[in-house]
Amino acid sequence: MGFKRRLFLISAFALSLGFTACASPDNAPSTNASTSPDTSSSPAANASGDLNASLSGAGASFPAPLYQRWFSEFNKQNSGVQVSYQSVGSGAGVEQYLSKTVDFGASDAPLTPEERQSFKAKYGTDPVQVPMTGGAVVLAYNLPGVQDLKISRDAFCGIVQGQITNWNDPKIAQANSGTQLPDKAINWVHRSDGSGTTYIFTNHIKAACPNWTAGSGKSVEWPVGAGAKGNEGVTAQIQQSEGSIGYVEYAYANENGLTMATLANKAGNYVKPSPESAALAFE
């Protein structure tokens, strides 16, 4: 039997690791996706009862490795179903979803009331948003010889606001007694595209840093730093530039061998990034 295909938006929610968490193909699992799916036919069962369908999605890079793994494993058990996913960033994913050029979109940020109203006015139905997974955003850095960097709340805010510009700044050194910090400029790396990861991260900055004035959202006017596209792009920029530090989803940092900073939470306790510490946020 057949069933009707319906557009939906899937969301990923990040966890806070003491602070709070899409494009270079070398840094993330590959995907053969199309942003122009054939929506003229509905998925159907063949004579043997197996499903036959081709679905296309696009959006956040944050959960992309997990989605691509899920779709690959599902295809092994259901060879007639092909699901492709493009890691293009939450902003572009929402745009493609709203314009109905993909079957599903993915975003770390929920649709705004205006986007929901626009969708309903255009298609005569409400969009469906389904929470799918959780993840952690970390600060990854490239500082040879420094493996266990601790960053206090004051130092964290100073870096993202452009007030702390050198690695041997006293506010960084204070939490790293016995560590030889280099007299080297800090290269802050942020997202250049509309990003749910940025939405998550800037919402934390807004709450944690009293002097933050750029607000929060999928895109903000950063007071300092260089932009890169996608979690993939930020990961590559950090890898390639000594002295860099930036925010990425944990899986990208871990799978690409980036060193991650240990950050102080609101209570002043330093929390090391790991799946176990991130999972505590669900309890």
Backbone as JSON, one array per atom type, in Angstrom:
{
  "sequence": "MGFKRRLFLISAFALSLGFTACASPDNAPSTNASTSPDTSSSPAANASGDLNASLSGAGASFPAPLYQRWFSEFNKQNSGVQVSYQSVGSGAGVEQYLSKTVDFGASDAPLTPEERQSFKAKYGTDPVQVPMTGGAVVLAYNLPGVQDLKISRDAFCGIVQGQITNWNDPKIAQANSGTQLPDKAINWVHRSDGSGTTYIFTNHIKAACPNWTAGSGKSVEWPVGAGAKGNEGVTAQIQQSEGSIGYVEYAYANENGLTMATLANKAGNYVKPSPESAALAFE",
  "N": [[0.84, -1.19, 0.0], [0.3, 2.34, -0.46], [1.51, 5.49, 0.94], [0.88, 8.85, 1.99], [3.18, 11.41, 1.36], [4.58, 13.77, 3.53], [5.73, 16.98, 4.28], [8.16, 17.78, 6.75], [9.8, 19.25, 9.57], [12.81, 18.64, 11.19], [14.41, 18.83, 14.3], [17.37, 19.61, 16.18], [18.61, 19.61, 19.45], [20.92, 21.29, 21.45], [23.17, 20.52, 24.15], [24.34, 22.03, 27.18], [27.68, 22.59, 27.99], [28.88, 23.69, 30.42], [29.11, 26.15, 29.29], [27.56, 27.04, 26.68], [26.51, 24.43, 22.33], [26.59, 24.77, 8.08], [31.32, 24.54, 3.78], [32.97, 21.96, 4.12], [33.78, 19.08, 2.43], [35.7, 17.34, 3.32], [35.65, 17.04, 6.01], [33.39, 15.87, 7.07], [30.99, 13.18, 7.0], [30.27, 11.91, 3.72], [27.62, 12.8, 1.43], [25.16, 12.05, -0.96], [23.14, 14.08, -2.08], [20.09, 15.53, -3.25], [18.61, 18.63, -3.91], [16.26, 18.93, -5.16], [13.8, 17.2, -5.0], [11.76, 14.52, -6.37], [8.59, 15.0, -6.06], [6.29, 14.04, -7.1], [5.36, 11.49, -6.86], [4.25, 9.12, -4.44], [5.75, 7.31, -1.68], [5.69, 3.76, -1.95], [4.63, 0.35, -1.49], [6.19, -2.55, -2.83], [5.52, -5.6, -4.71], [6.4, -7.55, -2.96], [6.05, -6.41, -0.54], [7.95, -4.69, 0.37], [9.14, -1.37, 0.99], [9.33, 1.32, -1.37], [10.98, 4.19, -1.97], [12.14, 7.57, -2.35], [13.69, 10.02, -0.67], [14.5, 13.39, 0.16], [16.5, 15.58, 2.03], [17.61, 18.54, 3.84], [19.76, 20.73, 5.71], [20.76, 21.5, 9.03], [24.2, 21.19, 9.98], [25.03, 20.28, 12.37], [23.67, 17.85, 13.4], [24.28, 16.2, 11.27], [26.23, 14.01, 10.84], [25.06, 11.97, 12.4], [22.46, 11.69, 11.28], [23.13, 10.84, 8.68], [24.3, 8.4, 9.25], [22.11, 7.05, 10.38], [20.36, 6.97, 8.12], [21.86, 5.46, 6.33], [22.06, 2.99, 7.68], [19.34, 2.32, 7.81], [18.78, 1.99, 5.11], [20.19, -0.34, 4.57], [18.56, -2.28, 5.62], [16.24, -1.77, 4.32], [16.27, -1.72, 1.28], [14.95, -0.5, -0.79], [14.45, 2.06, -0.09], [15.71, 5.24, -0.29], [17.36, 7.75, 1.33], [18.51, 10.95, 1.26], [20.7, 13.51, 2.47], [21.61, 16.85, 2.81], [24.17, 18.68, 4.22], [23.83, 21.76, 4.88], [23.52, 23.85, 6.57], [21.46, 25.33, 9.11], [19.98, 27.65, 8.44], [19.84, 27.68, 5.57], [18.65, 25.21, 5.29], [16.11, 25.55, 6.46], [15.09, 27.46, 4.68], [14.96, 25.95, 2.28], [13.18, 24.02, 3.06], [10.86, 25.56, 3.61], [10.35, 26.49, 1.06], [9.68, 24.2, -0.18], [11.43, 22.52, -1.6], [12.69, 20.36, -0.66], [12.02, 17.22, 1.02], [12.17, 17.09, 3.75], [13.35, 19.19, 6.38], [16.09, 20.27, 8.48], [16.91, 21.69, 11.56], [18.65, 23.4, 14.17], [17.44, 25.36, 15.48], [14.13, 26.3, 16.34], [11.29, 26.86, 14.14], [10.35, 30.22, 13.48], [7.56, 32.24, 14.65], [6.72, 33.79, 12.46], [7.72, 32.35, 10.27], [6.27, 29.99, 10.53], [3.66, 30.94, 10.12], [3.92, 31.86, 7.48], [4.4, 29.45, 6.13], [1.96, 28.07, 6.58], [0.16, 29.8, 5.29], [0.98, 29.47, 2.7], [0.81, 26.73, 2.09], [-1.44, 25.75, 3.32], [-1.51, 24.25, 5.64], [-0.27, 23.38, 8.9], [3.24, 23.46, 9.69], [5.18, 20.57, 10.65], [7.04, 19.96, 13.45], [9.63, 18.06, 14.8], [11.38, 16.99, 17.55], [14.55, 15.49, 17.39], [17.18, 14.69, 18.23], [19.94, 15.1, 20.52], [22.83, 17.07, 21.3], [26.23, 18.22, 21.86], [27.85, 21.34, 22.11], [31.1, 22.49, 21.69], [34.16, 24.23, 22.6], [36.72, 24.2, 20.44], [40.23, 24.07, 19.84], [43.44, 25.11, 18.44], [46.39, 24.75, 19.51], [49.45, 23.99, 19.71], [51.12, 21.87, 21.98], [49.63, 22.55, 24.17], [47.45, 20.87, 25.94], [45.44, 20.52, 27.86], [43.63, 22.76, 28.23], [42.09, 25.15, 30.25], [39.29, 27.25, 30.5], [38.0, 30.06, 31.94], [34.82, 31.57, 32.9], [34.97, 34.4, 32.64], [37.2, 34.64, 30.93], [36.28, 33.28, 28.69], [34.08, 34.91, 27.87], [35.52, 37.23, 27.32], [37.1, 36.44, 25.12], [35.19, 35.88, 23.04], [34.06, 38.36, 22.79], [36.08, 39.91, 21.89], [37.81, 41.16, 23.62], [39.83, 39.85, 24.91], [42.74, 39.04, 23.44], [45.1, 37.65, 23.16], [46.92, 34.63, 23.73], [48.39, 34.33, 26.09], [47.16, 35.92, 27.92], [46.46, 37.25, 31.15], [43.95, 36.46, 32.28], [43.44, 34.04, 31.07], [45.73, 32.61, 31.71], [45.54, 32.43, 34.49], [43.84, 30.3, 35.14], [45.31, 28.19, 34.33], [47.66, 27.24, 35.63], [51.06, 26.4, 35.6], [51.08, 25.71, 32.98], [52.59, 26.43, 29.92], [51.71, 29.06, 28.2], [51.53, 30.36, 24.91], [52.87, 33.43, 23.59], [50.89, 34.55, 21.62], [48.63, 35.55, 19.06], [45.09, 35.31, 19.41], [42.92, 33.6, 17.28], [39.76, 33.9, 16.61], [37.2, 31.79, 15.53], [34.2, 31.7, 13.82], [30.81, 30.96, 12.71], [29.9, 31.64, 9.32], [27.61, 31.39, 7.93], [23.97, 31.12, 8.0], [23.07, 29.67, 10.94], [22.09, 27.02, 13.06], [23.7, 26.11, 15.09], [25.04, 28.42, 15.77], [22.85, 29.85, 16.7], [22.27, 28.41, 19.05], [24.71, 28.72, 20.45], [25.03, 31.54, 20.68], [22.8, 32.18, 22.18], [23.58, 31.19, 24.61], [25.85, 32.83, 25.1], [24.61, 35.31, 25.33], [23.26, 35.0, 27.73], [25.35, 34.39, 29.49], [27.39, 36.3, 29.32], [27.73, 39.44, 30.47], [28.36, 41.82, 29.07], [27.81, 41.38, 26.43], [26.67, 42.4, 23.29], [25.7, 41.75, 20.79], [23.44, 40.23, 20.55], [21.32, 37.35, 19.88], [20.89, 34.52, 17.68], [20.49, 32.84, 14.45], [22.27, 34.07, 12.84], [24.65, 36.55, 13.59], [26.18, 39.78, 14.19], [29.37, 39.46, 14.55], [31.76, 40.69, 16.88], [34.41, 40.2, 16.55], [36.89, 38.16, 14.88], [37.04, 35.43, 12.38], [34.99, 34.14, 9.75], [33.52, 30.95, 8.87], [32.04, 28.42, 6.81], [29.56, 26.27, 7.91], [29.68, 23.55, 10.35], [31.63, 21.9, 9.39], [33.31, 23.67, 8.0], [34.24, 25.42, 10.02], [35.59, 23.58, 11.61], [37.65, 22.79, 9.8], [38.99, 25.26, 9.49], [40.01, 25.72, 12.07], [41.71, 23.52, 12.27], [43.63, 24.18, 10.36], [44.8, 26.56, 11.1], [47.02, 27.7, 13.32], [46.68, 28.72, 16.67], [44.03, 29.19, 16.62], [40.6, 29.2, 17.74], [37.3, 28.0, 18.21], [33.7, 27.42, 17.96], [32.13, 24.3, 17.76], [30.16, 21.38, 16.95], [30.31, 18.56, 19.1], [30.86, 15.98, 17.88], [32.14, 16.63, 15.46], [34.52, 17.84, 16.32], [35.62, 15.71, 17.8], [35.8, 13.55, 15.91], [37.58, 14.61, 14.11], [39.88, 14.96, 15.5], [40.36, 17.28, 17.02], [41.52, 19.4, 19.67], [39.83, 19.97, 22.68], [38.56, 22.53, 24.77], [38.3, 22.77, 28.36], [35.66, 24.0, 30.14], [34.46, 26.53, 32.4], [31.54, 26.33, 34.34], [28.47, 28.0, 35.37], [28.61, 27.9, 38.13], [31.29, 27.93, 38.53], [32.67, 25.59, 38.33], [34.82, 23.41, 36.53], [34.1, 21.79, 33.53], [34.69, 18.98, 31.69], [34.51, 18.34, 28.23], [32.54, 15.72, 27.02], [30.78, 12.74, 25.93], [29.54, 11.67, 28.19], [29.42, 13.76, 30.1], [27.82, 15.52, 28.7], [25.48, 14.06, 28.52], [24.44, 14.27, 31.04], [22.86, 16.5, 31.09], [20.4, 15.67, 30.29], [19.26, 14.49, 32.43]],
  "CA": [[0.0, 0.0, 0.0], [1.06, 3.59, -0.49], [1.16, 6.46, 1.96], [1.1, 10.22, 1.53], [4.38, 12.08, 1.82], [4.3, 15.06, 4.15], [6.92, 17.73, 4.68], [8.3, 18.04, 8.17], [11.07, 19.83, 10.0], [13.37, 17.98, 12.35], [15.24, 19.75, 15.07], [18.35, 19.07, 17.12], [18.79, 20.5, 20.57], [22.24, 21.13, 22.04], [23.32, 20.54, 25.59], [25.32, 22.99, 27.66], [28.84, 22.02, 28.68], [29.48, 24.75, 31.21], [28.85, 27.41, 28.61], [26.83, 26.28, 25.71], [27.23, 23.91, 21.09], [26.85, 23.4, 8.52], [31.02, 23.18, 4.29], [34.1, 21.26, 3.52], [33.44, 17.68, 2.44], [36.76, 16.55, 3.9], [35.52, 16.97, 7.45], [32.16, 15.23, 7.51], [30.59, 12.07, 6.11], [29.76, 12.37, 2.43], [26.21, 12.56, 1.15], [24.75, 12.3, -2.33], [21.8, 14.6, -1.88], [19.51, 16.42, -4.24], [17.7, 19.6, -3.29], [15.06, 19.02, -5.99], [13.22, 15.86, -5.01], [10.58, 14.26, -7.18], [7.48, 14.88, -5.12], [5.09, 13.7, -7.87], [4.91, 10.16, -6.5], [4.34, 8.81, -3.03], [6.38, 6.03, -1.4], [4.73, 2.67, -2.07], [5.16, -0.99, -1.26], [6.2, -3.38, -4.03], [4.75, -6.83, -4.58], [6.88, -8.32, -1.82], [5.75, -5.69, 0.67], [9.03, -3.78, 0.7], [8.91, 0.02, 0.6], [10.13, 1.96, -2.39], [10.84, 5.63, -1.79], [13.33, 8.4, -2.42], [13.45, 11.23, 0.11], [15.62, 14.32, 0.19], [16.46, 16.56, 3.11], [18.74, 19.47, 3.93], [19.71, 21.58, 6.88], [21.84, 21.66, 10.0], [25.37, 20.3, 9.98], [25.18, 19.8, 13.75], [23.35, 16.43, 13.53], [24.46, 15.53, 9.97], [26.85, 12.67, 10.91], [24.11, 11.01, 12.95], [21.42, 11.44, 10.28], [23.69, 10.06, 7.58], [24.46, 7.04, 9.76], [20.76, 6.48, 10.47], [19.81, 6.7, 6.79], [22.64, 4.37, 5.76], [21.66, 1.74, 8.33], [17.97, 2.03, 7.41], [18.83, 1.5, 3.73], [20.68, -1.72, 4.58], [17.43, -3.13, 5.94], [15.15, -1.41, 3.4], [17.07, -1.3, 0.13], [14.17, 0.3, -1.72], [14.29, 3.42, 0.44], [16.91, 6.06, -0.35], [17.21, 9.04, 1.98], [19.72, 11.76, 1.14], [20.68, 14.67, 3.35], [22.67, 17.82, 2.56], [24.57, 19.5, 5.36], [23.95, 23.11, 4.3], [23.27, 24.82, 7.61], [20.06, 25.46, 9.5], [19.33, 28.73, 7.7], [19.54, 27.21, 4.22], [17.72, 24.09, 5.4], [14.77, 26.1, 6.69], [14.67, 28.09, 3.43], [14.59, 24.91, 1.33], [11.97, 23.39, 3.6], [9.74, 26.46, 3.42], [10.08, 26.59, -0.37], [9.25, 22.86, -0.56], [12.37, 21.89, -2.52], [13.12, 19.12, -0.01], [10.95, 16.53, 1.73], [12.27, 17.45, 5.16], [14.44, 20.09, 6.72], [16.62, 20.08, 9.82], [17.4, 22.94, 12.15], [18.87, 23.42, 15.61], [16.55, 26.41, 15.99], [12.75, 26.09, 15.9], [10.73, 27.86, 13.23], [9.81, 31.4, 14.12], [6.12, 32.39, 14.39], [6.55, 34.32, 11.1], [7.97, 31.25, 9.34], [5.13, 29.08, 10.63], [2.53, 31.59, 9.47], [4.2, 31.87, 6.05], [4.21, 28.09, 5.64], [0.54, 27.75, 6.58], [-0.49, 30.62, 4.27], [1.39, 28.99, 1.38], [0.47, 25.33, 1.86], [-2.73, 25.45, 3.92], [-1.37, 23.33, 6.76], [0.81, 23.76, 9.8], [4.45, 22.64, 9.6], [5.37, 19.63, 11.74], [8.4, 20.0, 13.99], [9.84, 16.87, 15.62], [12.71, 16.88, 18.16], [15.15, 14.24, 16.94], [18.4, 14.26, 18.89], [20.64, 16.11, 21.3], [24.27, 17.09, 21.07], [26.99, 19.17, 22.66], [28.71, 22.31, 21.43], [32.35, 22.64, 22.44], [35.18, 25.12, 22.08], [37.89, 23.46, 19.98], [41.32, 25.02, 19.61], [44.68, 24.63, 17.84], [47.49, 25.36, 20.26], [50.4, 22.9, 19.94], [51.77, 21.83, 23.29], [48.66, 22.83, 25.23], [46.47, 19.8, 25.79], [44.37, 20.57, 28.86], [43.33, 24.18, 28.43], [40.9, 25.53, 31.01], [38.85, 28.61, 30.2], [37.01, 30.55, 32.89], [33.7, 32.32, 32.31], [35.46, 35.72, 32.25], [38.06, 34.5, 29.76], [35.4, 32.89, 27.58], [33.38, 36.11, 27.42], [36.51, 38.15, 26.76], [37.52, 35.97, 23.79], [34.13, 36.04, 22.04], [33.76, 39.79, 22.66], [37.24, 40.6, 21.33], [38.52, 41.9, 24.66], [41.04, 39.07, 25.16], [43.24, 38.83, 22.08], [46.36, 36.92, 23.17], [46.8, 33.39, 24.48], [49.0, 34.41, 27.42], [46.44, 36.9, 28.72], [46.36, 36.81, 32.55], [42.67, 35.8, 32.59], [43.56, 32.65, 30.63], [46.83, 32.0, 32.47], [45.14, 32.2, 35.87], [43.22, 28.97, 35.29], [46.2, 27.2, 33.72], [48.93, 27.29, 36.34], [52.01, 25.37, 35.19], [51.03, 25.53, 31.52], [53.27, 27.49, 29.17], [50.85, 29.6, 27.14], [52.35, 31.13, 23.98], [52.6, 34.84, 23.3], [50.38, 34.4, 20.26], [47.29, 36.12, 18.89], [43.94, 34.41, 19.34], [42.11, 33.7, 16.07], [38.41, 33.41, 16.91], [36.54, 31.29, 14.32], [32.76, 31.58, 14.0], [30.09, 30.61, 11.5], [29.6, 32.72, 8.38], [26.3, 31.12, 7.34], [22.88, 31.02, 8.95], [23.42, 28.43, 11.63], [21.46, 26.67, 14.32], [24.76, 26.04, 16.1], [25.23, 29.8, 16.22], [21.67, 30.17, 17.5], [22.49, 27.8, 20.36], [25.89, 29.29, 21.1], [24.82, 32.95, 21.03], [21.84, 32.25, 23.28], [24.37, 31.04, 25.83], [26.65, 34.04, 25.32], [23.7, 36.36, 25.78], [22.96, 34.76, 29.14], [26.55, 34.24, 30.31], [28.33, 37.42, 29.21], [26.98, 40.67, 30.73], [28.66, 42.9, 28.13], [27.53, 40.95, 25.05], [25.69, 43.32, 22.69], [25.33, 41.32, 19.44], [22.19, 39.48, 20.58], [21.37, 35.92, 19.6], [20.17, 34.13, 16.47], [21.24, 31.99, 13.53], [23.36, 34.93, 12.33], [24.86, 37.77, 14.38], [27.35, 40.58, 13.81], [30.43, 39.16, 15.5], [32.67, 41.81, 17.07], [35.8, 39.8, 16.29], [37.09, 36.82, 14.33], [36.88, 35.08, 10.97], [33.88, 33.24, 9.55], [33.65, 29.76, 8.02], [30.72, 27.86, 6.54], [29.24, 24.95, 8.44], [30.56, 22.92, 11.33], [32.76, 21.39, 8.61], [34.22, 24.77, 7.69], [34.89, 25.88, 11.26], [36.55, 22.53, 11.96], [38.81, 22.89, 8.91], [39.71, 26.5, 9.79], [40.76, 25.5, 13.3], [42.79, 22.59, 11.96], [44.62, 24.77, 9.46], [45.33, 27.83, 11.59], [47.53, 27.64, 14.68], [46.21, 29.84, 17.47], [42.59, 29.35, 16.43], [39.62, 28.6, 18.65], [35.95, 28.25, 17.71], [32.65, 26.54, 18.48], [31.69, 23.24, 16.85], [29.48, 20.26, 17.59], [31.29, 17.63, 19.66], [31.25, 14.92, 16.96], [33.1, 17.15, 14.49], [35.8, 18.0, 17.01], [36.13, 14.4, 18.18], [36.14, 12.75, 14.74], [38.7, 15.23, 13.4], [41.04, 15.03, 16.38], [40.61, 18.61, 17.57], [41.62, 19.5, 21.11], [38.68, 20.72, 23.19], [38.8, 23.21, 26.04], [37.47, 22.51, 29.52], [35.08, 25.3, 30.43], [33.83, 26.73, 33.7], [30.11, 26.58, 34.29], [28.02, 29.16, 36.14], [29.06, 27.73, 39.51], [32.75, 28.0, 38.58], [33.26, 24.26, 38.2], [35.29, 23.14, 35.18], [33.45, 20.6, 32.99], [35.39, 18.48, 30.51], [33.54, 17.89, 27.22], [32.5, 14.28, 26.74], [29.39, 12.28, 25.83], [29.0, 11.44, 29.53], [29.06, 15.03, 30.73], [26.7, 16.08, 27.94], [24.28, 13.28, 28.83], [23.92, 14.7, 32.33], [21.86, 17.54, 30.87], [19.11, 15.02, 30.08], [18.75, 13.93, 33.67]],
  "C": [[0.87, 1.24, 0.0], [0.7, 4.47, 0.68], [1.57, 7.84, 1.48], [2.35, 10.8, 2.16], [4.02, 13.44, 2.39], [5.61, 15.72, 4.57], [6.97, 17.88, 6.19], [9.68, 18.61, 8.45], [11.56, 19.08, 11.22], [14.37, 18.89, 13.01], [16.22, 18.99, 15.95], [18.54, 20.09, 18.22], [20.14, 20.23, 21.22], [22.18, 21.14, 23.55], [24.36, 21.58, 25.96], [26.45, 22.27, 28.39], [29.54, 23.15, 29.43], [29.37, 26.11, 30.56], [27.72, 27.15, 27.66], [27.65, 26.12, 24.46], [27.03, 24.73, 20.31], [27.82, 23.38, 7.61], [31.99, 22.38, 3.54], [33.87, 19.77, 3.59], [34.51, 16.8, 3.07], [36.55, 16.29, 5.39], [34.27, 16.3, 7.95], [31.8, 14.11, 6.56], [29.97, 12.6, 4.84], [28.3, 12.04, 2.27], [25.91, 12.9, -0.28], [23.32, 12.77, -2.32], [21.37, 15.46, -3.05], [18.55, 17.35, -3.56], [16.46, 19.77, -4.13], [14.4, 17.66, -6.09], [12.02, 15.76, -5.93], [9.42, 14.01, -6.24], [6.19, 14.5, -5.85], [4.54, 12.33, -7.5], [5.1, 9.92, -5.02], [5.07, 7.5, -2.83], [5.33, 4.93, -1.43], [5.42, 1.36, -1.79], [5.13, -1.76, -2.57], [5.46, -4.68, -3.74], [5.16, -7.65, -3.36], [6.61, -7.62, -0.49], [6.82, -4.72, 1.09], [8.71, -2.37, 0.22], [9.84, 0.45, -0.51], [9.91, 3.46, -2.26], [12.19, 6.31, -1.95], [13.01, 9.72, -1.75], [14.71, 12.09, 0.14], [15.44, 15.33, 1.3], [17.69, 17.44, 3.1], [18.62, 20.26, 5.22], [20.97, 21.51, 7.73], [22.99, 20.68, 9.81], [25.57, 19.66, 11.34], [24.86, 18.3, 13.86], [23.64, 15.61, 12.28], [25.14, 14.16, 10.07], [25.9, 11.6, 11.42], [23.03, 10.68, 11.94], [21.93, 10.55, 9.16], [23.93, 8.62, 8.0], [23.11, 6.35, 9.85], [20.24, 6.07, 9.1], [20.55, 5.55, 6.11], [22.22, 3.02, 6.35], [20.24, 1.34, 7.94], [17.94, 1.44, 6.01], [19.33, 0.05, 3.65], [19.54, -2.7, 4.84], [16.24, -2.9, 5.01], [15.78, -0.84, 2.13], [16.29, -0.45, -0.87], [13.98, 1.73, -1.28], [15.64, 4.14, 0.44], [16.61, 7.41, 0.28], [18.53, 9.79, 1.9], [19.57, 13.01, 2.0], [21.87, 15.57, 3.05], [22.92, 18.65, 3.8], [24.86, 20.91, 4.85], [23.77, 24.21, 5.34], [21.78, 24.98, 7.88], [19.33, 26.52, 8.69], [18.9, 28.29, 6.32], [18.55, 26.05, 4.26], [16.29, 24.55, 5.6], [14.24, 26.74, 5.42], [14.2, 27.05, 2.43], [13.32, 24.19, 1.77], [10.74, 24.27, 3.35], [9.37, 26.61, 1.95], [9.7, 25.24, -0.98], [10.14, 22.24, -1.65], [13.0, 20.63, -1.93], [11.93, 18.51, 0.72], [10.97, 16.83, 3.22], [13.46, 18.38, 5.35], [14.9, 19.81, 8.13], [17.21, 21.38, 10.33], [17.61, 22.76, 13.64], [18.0, 24.48, 16.28], [15.14, 26.16, 15.49], [12.31, 27.16, 14.91], [10.19, 29.04, 14.03], [8.3, 31.47, 13.86], [5.85, 32.89, 12.97], [6.74, 33.22, 10.06], [6.81, 30.26, 9.36], [3.9, 29.65, 9.92], [2.69, 31.6, 7.96], [3.96, 30.5, 5.44], [2.72, 27.76, 5.53], [-0.2, 28.53, 5.5], [-0.21, 30.07, 2.87], [0.84, 27.6, 1.08], [-0.84, 24.9, 2.52], [-2.67, 24.45, 5.05], [-0.24, 23.81, 7.65], [2.05, 22.89, 9.56], [4.56, 21.73, 10.83], [6.83, 19.69, 12.19], [8.58, 18.87, 15.0], [11.24, 16.92, 16.23], [13.32, 15.52, 17.87], [16.34, 13.77, 17.78], [18.96, 15.4, 19.73], [22.13, 16.02, 21.03], [24.93, 18.13, 21.94], [27.82, 20.08, 21.77], [29.94, 22.53, 22.3], [33.19, 23.76, 21.84], [36.39, 24.28, 21.74], [38.98, 24.46, 19.61], [42.54, 24.32, 19.01], [45.84, 25.38, 18.49], [48.5, 24.26, 20.6], [51.08, 23.0, 21.3], [50.84, 22.1, 24.45], [47.5, 21.86, 25.07], [45.27, 19.92, 26.72], [44.03, 22.01, 29.22], [42.03, 24.36, 29.2], [40.57, 26.98, 30.72], [37.75, 29.01, 31.17], [35.9, 31.28, 32.17], [34.17, 33.7, 31.83], [36.32, 35.65, 30.99], [37.25, 34.15, 28.51], [34.69, 34.11, 27.0], [34.34, 37.09, 26.76], [36.96, 37.75, 25.37], [36.44, 36.25, 22.75], [33.76, 37.5, 21.82], [34.93, 40.57, 22.11], [38.04, 41.39, 22.33], [39.8, 41.17, 25.09], [41.56, 38.6, 23.8], [44.54, 38.02, 22.01], [46.26, 35.71, 24.1], [47.43, 33.45, 25.87], [48.38, 35.52, 28.27], [46.29, 36.37, 30.16], [45.06, 36.08, 32.9], [42.64, 34.35, 32.11], [44.61, 31.94, 31.46], [46.42, 31.64, 33.89], [44.57, 30.81, 36.11], [44.12, 27.86, 34.78], [47.59, 27.27, 34.31], [49.82, 26.11, 35.93], [52.01, 25.09, 33.71], [51.69, 26.71, 30.84], [52.4, 27.94, 28.01], [51.68, 30.49, 26.22], [51.93, 32.59, 23.88], [52.15, 34.91, 21.85], [48.96, 34.92, 20.19], [46.24, 35.03, 18.81], [43.18, 34.66, 18.04], [40.76, 33.08, 16.34], [37.71, 33.02, 15.6], [35.06, 31.08, 14.62], [32.11, 31.21, 12.68], [29.83, 31.83, 10.63], [28.23, 32.57, 7.76], [25.23, 31.13, 8.43], [22.93, 29.67, 9.64], [22.64, 28.23, 12.92], [22.48, 26.53, 15.44], [25.04, 27.43, 16.65], [24.06, 30.25, 17.08], [21.84, 29.64, 18.93], [23.59, 28.53, 21.11], [25.64, 30.74, 21.54], [23.74, 33.12, 22.09], [22.56, 32.04, 24.61], [25.18, 32.3, 26.13], [25.8, 35.16, 25.89], [23.4, 36.23, 27.26], [24.2, 34.81, 30.02], [27.45, 35.47, 30.35], [27.59, 38.75, 29.34], [27.19, 41.77, 29.69], [28.43, 42.53, 26.67], [26.43, 41.81, 24.46], [25.19, 42.87, 21.33], [24.05, 40.5, 19.4], [22.4, 38.01, 20.3], [20.56, 35.61, 18.35], [21.02, 33.22, 15.61], [22.37, 32.75, 12.86], [23.44, 36.16, 13.22], [26.05, 38.52, 13.8], [28.43, 40.35, 14.86], [31.38, 40.34, 15.66], [34.11, 41.48, 16.72], [35.8, 38.47, 15.57], [36.85, 36.67, 12.85], [35.79, 34.03, 10.83], [34.21, 32.07, 8.65], [32.27, 29.12, 7.91], [30.58, 26.45, 7.11], [30.15, 24.52, 9.58], [31.8, 22.37, 10.64], [33.8, 22.48, 8.37], [34.95, 25.3, 8.91], [35.94, 24.86, 11.7], [37.81, 22.64, 11.12], [39.65, 24.14, 9.21], [40.56, 26.35, 11.05], [41.95, 24.58, 13.04], [43.95, 23.27, 11.23], [45.32, 26.0, 10.01], [45.74, 27.72, 13.06], [47.12, 28.9, 15.44], [44.72, 30.06, 17.38], [41.79, 28.68, 17.53], [38.24, 28.93, 18.13], [34.98, 27.23, 18.25], [32.17, 25.57, 17.41], [30.93, 22.19, 17.65], [30.52, 19.21, 17.97], [31.78, 16.59, 18.66], [32.27, 15.39, 15.94], [34.48, 17.31, 15.11], [36.43, 16.64, 17.31], [36.61, 13.6, 16.97], [37.33, 13.3, 13.97], [39.92, 15.48, 14.29], [41.36, 16.41, 16.91], [40.69, 18.55, 19.1], [40.5, 20.41, 21.61], [38.99, 21.32, 24.56], [37.84, 22.73, 27.11], [36.97, 23.86, 30.03], [34.45, 25.34, 31.81], [32.34, 26.97, 33.52], [29.75, 27.75, 35.2], [28.51, 29.1, 37.58], [30.57, 27.81, 39.66], [33.43, 26.66, 38.52], [33.65, 24.01, 36.74], [34.75, 21.79, 34.7], [34.15, 20.2, 31.69], [34.38, 17.97, 29.49], [33.67, 16.4, 26.94], [31.04, 13.89, 26.56], [28.75, 12.1, 27.2], [28.59, 12.74, 30.2], [27.89, 15.68, 30.01], [25.4, 15.38, 28.32], [23.65, 13.69, 30.15], [22.83, 15.76, 32.18], [20.47, 16.97, 30.63], [18.47, 14.55, 31.37], [17.89, 14.93, 34.43]]
}
